[in-house]
Amino acid sequence: MPSERIEFPGSLGETLAGRLDTPDNAPHAWAVFAHCFTCSKDSKAAAFIARALSEAGFGVLRFDFTGLGGSGGDFANTHFSSNVDDLLAAAAWLRTHHGAPSLLIGHSLGGAAVLAAARRVDDCRAVVTVGAPFEPGHVTHQLDGESLQVIEKEGEASVSLAGRQFTIRREFVQDLAGQPQADRIRGLAKPLLILHAPLDQTVGVDNARRIFETAVHPKSFVALDGADHLLNNAQDAQFAASLIAAWSRRYLPSEVPQPARLPESESTSTVAGEGVVVVSERGTGRFTQVVSAGQHQFLMDEPAAAGGDDEGPTPYDMLNAALGACTAMTVRMYARRKRWPLASVRVALVHDKVHATDCEDCENRDGKVDQIVRVVELQGDLDEAQRARLIEIADRCPVHQTLHAEVRILTRQGKL
């Protein structure tokens, strides 16, 4: 599954580092994942869940809060409110560049952050917490009493968390204590899924009970039996992701995009639904597109040399493919009707721009013209007359005739 590094401005003006995990086809929904206290976007829980969700068809943006992981800024200058604002910045970036952040997922303190941010994300349709505390101030339980006294008296203290040193300031502790989290949960007004390990030694499962009892329906609670707080076991994280994917589909947009009917105009009467091809940006890379033709989907891109990610054939590759496929089908149909012994047909094509003066049959003698060189290989016990006739028939394929005809392309704005 593709995974792309991205950057965007955070709430304190620093550059935040993120990673976008996407499925091979167009995501049917976009999610933002908020990591645990002093963790990062690359924590096991974040990475495992994001990758598992991408395999289930979701696009997931996971990012580092200010001062953590690969993000800029000083952790000492942050607090819970700035984390919430960073989450809003991530949702805004996702909305602008790829699609609506329909699903907000938070782990531990990140779960508290998504509960605080959800009502401020209008296009969020559902919320998921994993091992989240009922109150953000719960994280101060990870600080010993002496450190809290130093913070209160001197304004800050250096504390060890998960083997790393962090500077915690008085403003951070005060901000945690002043959060109206119960009111936010009660007024969430969005479907809520609560995942929590019954034996969680960091954030007790009673926090899940309090969140569930405070929230209004629709709400669900699922126990991650046997898991630890950080979801260090990949199977636990994948189980959590499978639950999230299954639960959220009830509330998120349809998984399979349907081919659209183009709007009618005075110049076109109707467009048959089966003939409509829809091309949309995939949401990853610089040029990658998802092509939907009937029930079929495939990717198109540009090669790395042209600034693309080489995730699929180029538009000119597809033009050659259309002509080649049409040629082979037309030759096969004619040979079948004549009952000629055509064993197989293969077509190789190369598109290029050539100087008009080099083209004997070109009317335009200025600049360059498009040229497609087509080589048709016919296998089978065919005589020379049959082979010559089949090459003539190749020039009669509908796509060939379209490329030689005057083609009108009508472009208009519309909603697909």
N, C-alpha and C positions, 0 to 999 in steps of 0.2 A: 504494500500500500504506500502511495506517495506521502512524503513528509517534508514540508518546506519550512525553512527558517524565515521568520518575518520580524519586523520591528515597527513600533508605533509609539507616539508620544503618550506618556502617562499623566496622571493627575497633577504631579508636582513638577512637570516640565521635563522630566528625565525620559530618556529613550528606554522603552520596555522591550524585552526580548520575548518572542513567542515562537510557537511551532504549530503549523497547520497540518493536521493529519486528515487525509481524504481517501475515499474509496476509489476504485479504478474507474467507475462510471460517475455520472453526475450525482452529488449528494442529494438525498431527498429532504434533508433538514440539516441545519447548522447548529452547533452547540459551542458554548464557552465553558471551559473547565477551570475552576479556581483551586489552587493547591493548598496544602495544609500550612500551619504556622511554621515559619522559618524553613519551609521546604522549597521546592522549585518545580518548574514545569516538567523536569526530567526525573522527578521522584518515581518510584516504582508504580505507585497507585495511578499517578497522572499518565505515565507512559502506557501502562498496561490497559487502562480503561479507554484511553483515546484510541489506541490501535485496535482494540476489540470493537469499539463503536464504529471505526472507519470500515472494518470488515463487514459490519452490519448495515453499511450504507450511509453513515453519518459523516459529515465534515466536522472536525473538532479543532477549535483554537484553544490551546493551553499556553499560558504565559507566566512569566515571573513578575511578582509584585515588585514595586520600587525597592531597590537596595538588596534584592535577592537574586540568586542564580546569575543569569547573563544580563539582567537589567541594570541600568545606571542608577545613580543616587545612593544616598546613605540610609541604611535601615534605621539608624537612630532618629532620623527626621520623620519617620513614618508612624502611622497609627492605624487603628481599625477603619476609621472614616476614610483615610487616604486609600486603603485597600479597596474599599467599596467603590471609590471614585476611579481607581485603576480598572476595576472590573467593568464599570460603565464605559470607560475609554476603550477597553477591549471589545465590548459589544458594539460600540459605535464604529470601530475600525472594521469589524467583520461585516456589519451592515453595509458600509460604504463600498467595500472591496469585493464582497462575495455574496452575501445574502443575509436575511433576517436572522438574528440570534434567537431561534425559536426555543432552545432548551438551555437552561443554566444549570450547571452541575458544580457542586462544591464539596471538597473533602476537608473534614475537620473545621478549622477556623474559616477555610474557604467556603464551607457549607453555611456558616453563619453569615458570611459576606454575600452569598447569592440570595439568602433570605432577606437581607437588608436592601439589596439592589433590585430585586425582581419587579417591584411595583414601579420602578423608574425606567424599566425597559419595556416599552409599550408592546413591542412585537414578540416578547417572550411569552410562550404558550404553556410552558410547564417548568417545574423546578425539581431538582433532585439533590438531596444531601446525603453524604456518606460519612458516618462517624462524626456528625456535627454536634457541638455543644448547644445547649438551649440558650445560654447567655454568652456573648463574646468574652466577658470577663473571666470565664472558666479557664482561659489560658494562663492566668496568673497562678493557677495551681502548680504550674511547672516551675515557678520561681520559689526559692526557699524564703522563709520568713526574714532571714537576715538581709537578703538582697532587697526585699520589699521595703524594709526599714531604711536601708541606704538610699534607695530611690526616693522615698518620701522625704528624707532628711536633706540629702545632698542634690537631689534633682535628677540623678542618673546613677546607673551601676552597670558594670560589665558582668554578664552572666553567661554560664555555659549551658547551651541547649543542643542536644544531640551531638555532643563532642565539638561544638564550635562556639566561639565567643561572640556575643552580641551586646551592644549597648542599648539598654532599656531606659527610657526617660520617664519622668513623672507624667508628662503629657500623654504618653502612650497608655499608662495605667488608668489615668483619669478618663481618657476617651473611651476605653473599654467599659468602664463602670457606668458611663452615661448613655449607653445605647438602649433605646426603647424597643428591645427585640421582641418582647411578648406582643406588643401592639402591631409590630410588622408581621409577625407570623399570623396573628388573628386576622389581619386585614390583607393577607397575601392575595386573595382572589384569583389564584391560579392553582391548577392541579399540582399536588405535592407528593413526591415519593421519598420516603425516609428509609435509608439503608443503614444498619448498625450491627456491629458484632456484639452478641450477648456477653462475651468475655473480654470486651475492650477494657484494657487496664489504664488507658490514657484519658479517654472520655467515656465515662460509664454509660451503660445502656439506658439508665434512667433519664438521660438527656433526650433520647429518642422518644421516650414515653411523654415527656413534658411537651416536646415539639408537636407530637401527634395530637395530644389532648387539647392544645391551644389552637391548632389549625382547624379550619372548617373544611368540609368536604368540597370537592373530591380530594381524598388523601389516602395514602397507602403506607404500610410499614412492612418491611421484609427483613428478617434476621439473617445476617451473614454468619451463619453458624460455623464456628471453628476458625474464623479469620481474626487477624490482629488489627490494631488500629491503623497501621500504615499499609495494610494489604500487601505485605511483602511477598506473599505467595501469588504467583501469576494466575493460578487457577481461581483463587478468590476474587481477584480483580476481573478476570474474564467472566466469572459468574455474575458479578455486580453489573458488568457491562451488558450482559445478555438480559438481565432484568430491566435495566434502564431502556434498552432498545425495544423490548416487548411492551413494556408499560407505556412508554411515551408515544408509540405509534397511534394510540387511541386519540391523542390530543394534538398531534403534529400533522402537517400537510401530507397528502397522499404520497406514498413511497415511489410510485411509478408515474413519471410525468407522461401525460397523454399528448399525442401529436395534435397540434393546434390547426384550426381552420383559419386561413387568412381572411381578413376583412374584405368584403366585396366593395367594388367601386363601379363607377360608370363605365370604365374601360374593361372590366372583367366581370362576367356574370356570376359564375360559381367556380369554386375550386374543389375538386373531389378530395374528400378526406384522405383517401389512401394515397394520394399523390403529393401530400404536403410533407415537406422536409423541414424540420426545425433545427436550427443551429444555435447553441447557447454556450456562453463561456462556462468552462468547467469550474472556475474558481481557484485554480492553482496554476502556477507558472505564468509566463507572460502572454502566451498566445493560445494555449490549449483550449480546444472547443469540443463540445459533445454534440454529435449529430444524431438526431432521432428521425428515423424513417420508418413509419408504421410501427411494428413491434421490435424493430432493430435499433441498437445503439452502438456507436463506435466513436473513437476519438480522432481528431485531426489536430495537427500541430505544425510547427516549423522546425527544421533541424537546428542543432546547437550552433552551427556556424552562422545562422541567421538570427540568433538570439532566442530561439525557442528551447523546448525541453525534449524534443524528439519523442513525444508520447504517441505519435500517430503519423499517418501519411500527410503530406502537404496538400493544399487545395489543388495544385497542378498535378500531383500524384493521383488525386481522385478524378481529375478531368481525364487523365490518361486511362485510368481504370475504367471509367464510364465508357469511353470509346472502345477500349479493348474488350470489355465484357459484351458490349452491344455487338461488336464485330463477330466475336466467337459465337454468340447466340444466333445471329442472323445466318452465318455460314452453316452452322449445325442444322438450323431449321430447313434451309434450302436443300442440304444434302440428304436429310431425312425424307423430305418430300419426294426427292428424285430417287431415293433408295440407292444412293451412291455409297461405296465402301469407305467413308471417312472415319478413320479410327479415332483420331483426336485432332484438336485444333488449339494452337497456342499463339498468343499475340504479344509481342514486345513493342513498347512505345517509348519515345523520348520526345519531350517538349523542349523547344528552344526559341530564342529570338534570333532572327537572321536579318541581314541587311536586305532591303527590298531590291537592290540592284543585283543581288545574287539569286533572286527568285524569278525564274523564267515565266511563270504563270501569274505572277502578282501584278495587279493593276496599280497598286501604290508603289511608286519608285522612290519615295522619300522615307528616310528613317529606317525603322525595323518592322518586321512583321512576325507574327507567331507561326511557327512551323512544328508540326508533329510528324515525326518519322515513325511509320508503323510497319512492322515486319510480321507477316502471317506465316506460321509453320503448319503445313497440312500433312498429317500422317495417315497412311492408308494406301490401299491398292488402287490408286486413281490414275487415269491416263492424263496426258498433257492437256487435252481439251477440257476435261473436268476440272483440273486444277486452275486453268485460266478463267473458267466460268466462275468458280468459287471466289477468286480474287476480285472479279468484277462485282460479285454479290456483296463482298466485304464493303465496297464503297456505297452500298445502298442501305447500310444499317441506319436506323433512325437517328442515333446520336451523330453519326457522320453527316447526315443531311442537315441536322440542326446546326452544326458548327459551320456549315457552308451557307446556310440561309441567313437572311436578315433577321436578327433576334431583337425583339423589343423587351427591355427590362424595365418594369414599372416599380419604382421605389416609393413607398409611402409609410408614414408613421402609423402604427396601430398596436393594439394590445392582443398578444397571442394567447 
